[in-house]
Amino acid sequence: MTVPKAPLWHPFTQHATEPVPLPVARTEGAFLVTEDGRRILDAISSWWVITHGHRHPAIAAAIRAATERLDQVIFAGFTHEPAERLAEALVRLAPPGLARVFLSDSGSTSVEVALKMALGYFRNIGAPRRRIAVMEHGYHGDTIGAMSVGARGIFTAAYEPLLFSVDPIPFPEEGREQATLDALEAVCREGDTAALVVEPLVLGAGGMRTYRPAVLAELRRICTCHGVLLVADEVMTGWGRTGTLFACEAAGITPDILCTSKGLTGGFLPLAATLCREEIFAAHLSSDRGRTFFHSSSFTANPIACAAALANIAVWEQEPVAERVTHLARMQEERIARFRGDRRFTGVRRTGTIAALDLAVPDAGYLAEAGPRLRAFFLARNILLRPLGNVIYVLPPYCVTGADLDRIYDAVAEAPEVLAVRSGAVAA
Ligand code: PMP
């Protein structure tokens, strides 16, 4: 066992067995440049946060300008222009009907806020509800509340006694979607469900599993029918990833609560927002002190991060970002076409700019050998890809070129050889 000398403890890293983390000296466009000059193609947008490309100049400039006049400011009893303008812009851009914006600083906290908003709402209207419905294979972050509403497994096992219980509904596999809807109906009928928490259209860390917008529309309908709040976790799917600004748009629905982070600042700085309908905010208005929303974090509404988010929104409005997203989606479809029908892959799919391929390996778990072996193989080709078990997914920034994608998919085409996969089985 090798014990690293440096004091840093990295996330999702087995320090005893994995290679020492590579030092990144610079980032530009779709690339990470290491201290020894390697240019590594960031095919997963540095954990899905970078949208336009690393270090977009307009966002960098806005950050520099903001630091000339502001740093962190207490956000109770005080406010500032970047946050005020950002909230207005988000209400304008989000699905219609979302009227209030609570700012925090990570995807996980945006989900924690959503859970508190939902549970608080029912308490405030005098009809408390305690249960939360969730979708099988969901992932919503690594804080305890967010973990509670995510899939249970190796990520959560160590903390299991601390997590609260939820009601999972099955993932809506194509052809078995009715079972999902029936399960939600049954859970809602019990009458104690405050909210359904889902990632719209694509379940990210749970294996880039995709489902149809029509299913999301049906989930919305059932929630409405039972007065259950629909929480859309758009932390990964927001800001164009699935082809529209927010994934909910494809289903033509407005959730009651929407979580966004990652691409909110173009991936430049940590920031998150939880948007909700007016009724949820209104239920917290009362001279009764108990109805104050008891949640904050020191860096809530960080002005520099808000300025970065405003600059990101300006990029969306002033540059042809929507066209880039459409173009990237088309290029992804062309590249994955060659893998359809290849029996060494059991699944090939795409939603918007996100593509995923399932390798036919017998041990497909997240901790299976396939993941680290493939990661090392891609890195040797200067490509950053981190398969989720046997699922290779490509989720690049929107500035990626056709030639970059060719490089990525030429490497993906070699992946079955790397693991000696032949037509649905690993060779002995
Ligand atoms: N929700 C979803 C759908 C996510 O993909 C993630 C992060 N991958 C989170 C929540 C948590 O976000 P963060 O890592 O910023 O806390």
Residues whose N, C-alpha, C, O or C-beta is under 5 A from the ligand:
A	BS01	PMP	S106 G107 S108 T109 Y139 H140 G141 E199 G204 D233 V235 M236
